[in-house]
Amino acid sequence: MAKKESRFSNSIQIKNRKARYEYEFIDTYIAGMVLRGTEIKSLREGKASIQEAHCYFDKGELMVKGMTINQYNNASFSSHDLTRTRKLLLRKKELEKLKAKSEEKGLTIIPTRLFINDRGFAKLSIALARGKKLFDKRESLKKKDQDREMDRMN
């Protein structure tokens, strides 16, 4: 029996490439997300962006704001809001640790990667990060160029 081709995929990897350049990662976590209706179907089609997203605490819960999940084409009358604030799911100890660290001066929580795990759940990889200064960015670019040159030599 032939395998049926599907437009949905569990191998979705939506990355925030700019984040590694703009921030120095201190600690990373993988969080679940509370999604509504057609959001997961749209995610499986790869129609999302986390470039403008950031995380914050609201009443002890971690939320992600600015993440865009486009409309699902085959949705009927009820569809989701593109940029609504979504709740992230982490263990209580992880939340307490993140809250304490994020209140330090200069630290923020940013989403780095959006993916669908083996069990079909949407997950968001988040990082506790410190913004890089201009000279740090130059160092990152210089190291990247040196690594690229070394790969060409080999």
C-alpha positions as CSV (number, residue, x, y, z in Angstrom):
1,M,0.0,0.0,0.0
2,A,1.4,3.4,-1.0
3,K,2.1,6.0,1.6
4,K,-0.3,8.9,1.3
5,E,1.5,12.3,0.8
6,S,0.4,15.0,3.2
7,R,0.9,18.7,3.1
8,F,1.4,18.5,6.9
9,S,4.7,17.8,8.4
10,N,6.2,17.0,11.8
11,S,9.6,18.1,10.7
12,I,8.9,21.8,11.0
13,Q,11.9,23.9,12.1
14,I,11.2,27.6,12.3
15,K,14.3,29.5,13.6
16,N,15.0,32.9,14.8
17,R,18.4,33.3,13.1
18,K,18.8,36.9,14.2
19,A,18.7,36.0,17.9
20,R,22.1,34.3,17.9
21,Y,23.6,37.4,16.4
22,E,21.8,39.9,18.7
23,Y,22.0,38.0,22.0
24,E,24.4,35.9,24.0
25,F,22.5,32.8,25.3
26,I,22.9,32.0,28.9
27,D,20.4,29.2,29.4
28,T,17.9,27.4,27.1
29,Y,14.5,25.7,27.8
30,I,11.9,23.8,25.7
31,A,8.4,25.0,26.4
32,G,5.0,23.7,25.3
33,M,2.4,26.1,23.9
34,V,-1.3,26.6,24.4
35,L,-2.8,26.8,20.9
36,R,-6.3,27.2,19.7
37,G,-8.2,25.7,16.8
38,T,-6.5,26.1,13.5
39,E,-3.1,27.3,14.9
40,I,-1.6,23.8,15.0
41,K,-2.6,23.0,11.4
42,S,-1.1,26.3,10.2
43,L,2.1,25.5,12.1
44,R,2.3,22.1,10.5
45,E,2.2,23.8,7.1
46,G,5.2,25.9,8.3
47,K,3.3,29.2,8.3
48,A,4.7,30.9,11.3
49,S,7.3,33.5,12.3
50,I,9.1,34.1,15.6
51,Q,11.4,37.0,14.4
52,E,9.6,39.7,16.3
53,A,8.6,37.5,19.3
54,H,9.6,38.0,22.9
55,C,8.6,36.4,26.2
56,Y,7.4,38.0,29.5
57,F,5.8,37.0,32.8
58,D,2.2,37.9,33.4
59,K,0.6,36.9,36.8
60,G,3.3,34.1,37.3
61,E,2.8,32.6,33.8
62,L,5.2,32.8,30.9
63,M,3.7,34.3,27.8
64,V,5.0,34.8,24.3
65,K,4.0,38.0,22.4
66,G,4.6,38.9,18.8
67,M,4.8,35.4,17.4
68,T,2.9,35.3,14.1
69,I,0.9,32.2,13.0
70,N,-0.7,32.8,9.7
71,Q,-4.3,31.9,8.9
72,Y,-5.1,28.3,8.0
73,N,-6.4,28.3,4.4
74,N,-9.1,25.6,4.9
75,A,-10.5,27.1,8.1
76,S,-14.2,27.7,8.2
77,F,-15.9,30.6,9.8
78,S,-13.8,30.4,13.0
79,S,-10.1,31.3,12.6
80,H,-7.5,32.5,15.0
81,D,-5.9,35.9,15.7
82,L,-2.5,36.1,13.9
83,T,-0.4,37.7,16.7
84,R,-2.3,36.9,19.9
85,T,-0.4,36.4,23.1
86,R,0.1,32.7,23.8
87,K,0.8,30.9,27.1
88,L,4.0,28.8,27.4
89,L,4.1,25.7,29.5
90,L,7.1,24.9,31.7
91,R,7.6,23.2,35.0
92,K,7.1,25.3,38.1
93,K,10.7,25.1,39.1
94,E,11.8,26.2,35.7
95,L,9.3,29.1,35.7
96,E,10.6,30.3,39.1
97,K,14.2,30.1,38.0
98,L,13.5,32.0,34.8
99,K,11.5,34.7,36.6
100,A,14.3,35.3,39.1
101,K,17.0,35.5,36.4
102,S,14.9,37.6,34.0
103,E,14.5,40.3,36.6
104,E,18.2,40.8,36.6
105,K,19.4,43.9,34.7
106,G,20.0,43.2,31.0
107,L,18.5,39.7,30.8
108,T,15.6,38.8,28.6
109,I,13.8,35.7,27.4
110,I,13.6,35.2,23.6
111,P,12.2,32.4,21.4
112,T,14.9,30.8,19.3
113,R,13.2,27.9,17.5
114,L,9.7,26.6,16.9
115,F,9.2,22.9,16.1
116,I,6.9,20.0,16.4
117,N,8.1,17.1,18.5
118,D,7.8,13.3,17.9
119,R,4.4,13.2,19.6
120,G,3.0,15.9,17.4
121,F,3.0,18.7,20.0
122,A,4.2,22.2,19.1
123,K,7.2,23.2,21.2
124,L,9.1,26.5,21.5
125,S,12.8,26.6,22.4
126,I,13.4,29.7,24.5
127,A,16.6,31.2,25.8
128,L,17.5,33.4,28.7
129,A,19.8,35.9,26.9
130,R,21.8,39.0,27.3
131,G,22.0,41.6,24.5
132,K,25.4,41.8,22.8
133,K,27.3,45.1,22.4
134,L,28.5,46.2,19.0
135,F,32.0,44.9,19.6
136,D,30.6,41.5,20.6
137,K,28.7,41.3,17.3
138,R,31.9,42.1,15.5
139,E,33.7,39.3,17.3
140,S,30.9,36.9,16.4
141,L,31.2,37.8,12.7
142,K,35.0,37.5,12.8
143,K,34.8,34.0,14.5
144,K,32.1,32.9,11.9
145,D,34.4,34.0,9.0
146,Q,37.4,32.2,10.5
147,D,35.4,29.0,11.0
148,R,34.2,29.3,7.4
149,E,37.8,29.7,6.1
150,M,38.9,26.7,8.2
151,D,36.2,24.6,6.6
152,R,37.3,25.6,3.2
153,M,40.9,24.6,3.9
154,N,39.8,21.1,5.0
